[in-house]
Amino acid sequence: MMQSAYSFRTRNIRKTWILFIVFLIVIIGIGYAVSYYYENPFILYLAVGISLLLNVTAYWKSDTIVMKLNNAKRVERGEQKELYNLLENMCISQGMEMPALYVVDDPSPNAFATGRNPSHAAIAVTSGLLEKLDRSEIEGVLAHELAHVKNYDTLVMTVVVVLVGTLALISDFFIRMMWMGGGRGGDRREGGGNPVLLIISIAAIIIAPIAGMIIQLAISRKREFGADSTAVLITRYPEGLASALEKIASGKPLKKAKEATAHLYIANPFKADVSNTKTPFFAKLFMTHPPIEERIEALRKM
């Protein structure tokens, strides 16, 4: 178990650095495309500065951003004693620091974790989860989220939330600049410059945020099976998590869920990901989670 956790942690830290580097390269590339379009090198310098600033923000403040986006309220032992004790006991058994505990006021059962490392982590559950699940099921959900923290999944996915969202905003901003701006860009649209490079530049600006979203969702789907397995090692009771997933899947969509953070939840907060062997490959690329029936089946085979 220790070797597996160490392997997850090492791989996810490496993956985070790769994401940072790729994000930096993509933003610089977009900045170069627009600076070429306007023949203004300041735009490239601005893109580099924005990229560096957002990388730092994504690492240090992304957990705070995620909690605010989901209107999560921090709770202490006196407010949710049983929930607090469940999480605290699991952390003690795993030799981990206890993450900050939050509750999202929403009647649909769900949960998510965030944070850059176990020392700066947070777990949030909805009020609906506390009302609809029994103790063993809540324990399974908490173990799943604690597994994300232990495996450093939260580092990767929390950073991805900020980077992919920012990439989409910057791409949209630059597209508006290129098509609505004047100056040297207007001269280029009349035939100046290299038309091939211009087409490639515009295509890159449009494709970059789409590719980023697909990568984000692919990482999210893959990490859920690993967290389910680690959760079973923590609780030694796979049925608790399997039963919890059934109840979560049958619940209504979350009222306060955000598209940007949907992939962080234990199950799709908008609707259940139904298993369907006929689902086209292209459609599967845009699923936030693996089919929940597959996860339940895997848990009950353990």
N, C-alpha and C positions, 0 to 999 in steps of 0.2 A: 504493500500500500504506500509506504513512504517513497519507494522508488518511482511509483506511478505518479504520485503527487509532484515529486521533484521534476519529473520529465514534463508534466503538464506546465509547471511553472516556468521552467527554462524555455520551453517552446513558445509560450505566450509572451514572455518578455522579449524574446527575439522577434516575434511577429509584430509586436508594438513598435519596435525600432524600425522595422521594415516599413510599416504603415507611415510613420513619421517621415521617413526618407522619400517614399513614393509621393506622399502628399506634397512635400516640399518641391520635388521635381515637377509634379503636375502643375502646381500653382505658378512656378517659374516659367514653365512652358506656355501656359495661358497668358501670363504677363508678357512674355516675349512676342506672342502672336499679336496681342493688341498693340504693343509698342511698335512692332513692325508696321502694323496697319496705319497707325498715326504718325510714324516716324518720330516717336517721342520716347527716349530711353528712360525718362522719369517713371513711366508706367511700369517698366520692368523692375526698377528699384522699389517701387511701391508694392508690387506683388511679392517680392522677396521679404520685405518688412512685414507685410500682413501674414505671410506664411509662417515666419518665425514666431510672431506674436501669438498666433492661433495654436501653434504646436505647444507652446509653453502653457497657454490657457487650457488646452485639452488635457494636458497631463496633471496640472495642479488644481484646476477648478471644475473639471467635468462632472464630478460626483455632485457638487453643489448645484450645478446647472440642471442635471437630470432630476434631482429631487424637487427643485422649484418648478420644472416643467410639468411634473406630475402632481403638484399640490400636496406633497407628502408632509405630514406633521410628525416631528420627532416625539417619541414617548419614552418614559422612564419606567422603572420597576413598579412604582406605586400606581401608575396608570393602567398597565397591562401586566400584572404580576405573573400569571401563568405563562403567557407568551414570552415574557422576558426571561423567566426561569428556564423554559425549554431551550431557548437559544443559548443562554449562559452555560447550561450543563453540557450541551454539545460542544461548545467552544472549549470548555475545560477538558473534555475527553479527547479532543483533537490537539490540545496544546496550542490553541490559537487565541489571539486577542478577540474580544467580543465586538462585532460590528455595531455601529449605531443602529437603533431600531426605529422604524418609521411606520406610520399607518396612513393609507390613502382612504379617504372617506368615499367609498363606492360600494354599492350593494353586490356587485359581481365579484366572485372569488378569483383572486390572482395574486401574484407576488413577483418581485424582481430584486436584483442586487446590483450594486454599483460601487465604484471606488478604485483607486489606482493600486492599492496593495492591502493586505490584511490589516495593517495598522491604520489605514484610512478608508475603511469600507463601510457600507451601509446596506441594510436589508429592509425592504418595505413590503408590507402585506396590506391587502385591502380589508376594509371593515366587513365586507361580504364573506371573505375567506374565514374570518374569525367566527362568524355567525353560522356558516353552513358546513364547516368541516369539524370532525371530531379531533381528539388530541393526537392520535397516531397519524392522522392525515396531515394535520398542521405540522407535526414533527417531520414528516417526510418532505413537505414543501420547504421548511426551514433548512433541512439538511441539503436539499437540492441547491438552494441559494447559497448556503455556506460552502458547498462544493465549488460553485463559481468563484467565490472569493479565494478559496484554498488553491484552486487551479490557475488563478490569475486570469480567468476569463473576463472578470469585471474590468481589468486594466485594458484589455483589448477592446471590448465592446463599448465601454464608456468613452474611450478615446475616439472610436469609430463614429459614435453619435455626433460628436462635435465636428470632426474632420469632414465627414461626408456631407453633413448639413451645411457647413461653411463652404465646401467646394461647390455645392449647388447654388448658393447665394452669390458667390463670386462669379461663377460662370454666367448666371443670369444678368448680373450687373455689367459684365464685359460685353455680353451680347447686345444689351441695350445701348451701351456706349458706341459699339461698332455700327449699329443700324440707325441710331437716332442722332449721333454726334456729327459734327461737321468738320471743317478744317482739312487737314491733309487726308483724312479718311475719305472725305467726299471726293477728292481728286483721284484716289485709288479706285473708287467705285466707277469712275468714268474711264478707267482703263490703265491707270498708272500701276506700277509695281508688278510683282510676279503673281499672276492670277492663280497658278497652281498652288503656290505656297499659301495664298490667301484662302483658297478653298479648304486646304488641309487644316489651316489654323481654325477656321470657323467650325469645321467638323469636330476637331479636338475639343473645342469649348463646349459643344453640344453633347458629345459622347461621354466626356469625363465624368459628369455627375451621375449619369446612368450606369456606367461601369462601376463607379464607387458604390452605388446602392446595391448592385448585384453582388459585389464582393462582400459587402456588409451582411447581406442576407445569407449568403453561403456560409460565412463564418458562424453566424447565429445558429443555423440549422445543425451544423456539425457539433457544436459545443453542447447541445442539449443532451445527447446520448451519453457523453462523457460525464456530465453533471449528474444524470440519473444514476449511472453506475457508482460514482463516488458517494452519492447520497445513501445508496444501499449499504455500502461499506461502513458508513457512519451510524446508521440506525439498525442495521441487521434485520430490517423488516421491509422487503420490497412492496408488499401489499399496501402498506400505508401510503406510499407515494402513488402507486397505481390507482388506488381508490380515489385519492385526491385529484389526480388528473382527470378521472371520469367526471367528477363533480364540477371541476373547473371548465371542462369542455362543454358541459351541458348548460353552463350559465349564460347570461345575457352579455352583450358587449359592454365594456367599461365606458362609463359616461365621460370620464376625464382622461382617457388615453390619448396619447399624441403619436402621430405617425413616426416622428423622429426617434421615439424610444420604444416602439412596439416590440422590437426584437429582443429587448431586455427582459420582458416578462417570461414567466415559466410556460405560459401558453399564449397564443395569439389573443390579445385583448379585444379585438374587433369581432372575431368569430373563430370557431373551432377549425383547425386544419384537418379536414376529413381525408382519410386515406382513399385514394382512387388510382388504381393502376392505369386507368385510361387518361389521366391528366397529362397533357402535352408537356414535353420537356421544357419548352420555353416558359410555360405557366409556372412550373415548379421553381424556376429561377427567382420568381418574385414572391415566394412563400416565406414568411418570417420564421416559421418553425417547421420541423418535420411532422408528418401526420401523427396525431396524438395516439391513434390506435396502434401504430408501430411501436411507440414508446411504451405503451401499456403492455403490449404483448412481450416486449423484451424484458420488462420488469418482472412479469409473472413467470418467465422462464428461468429467472435467477434462483 
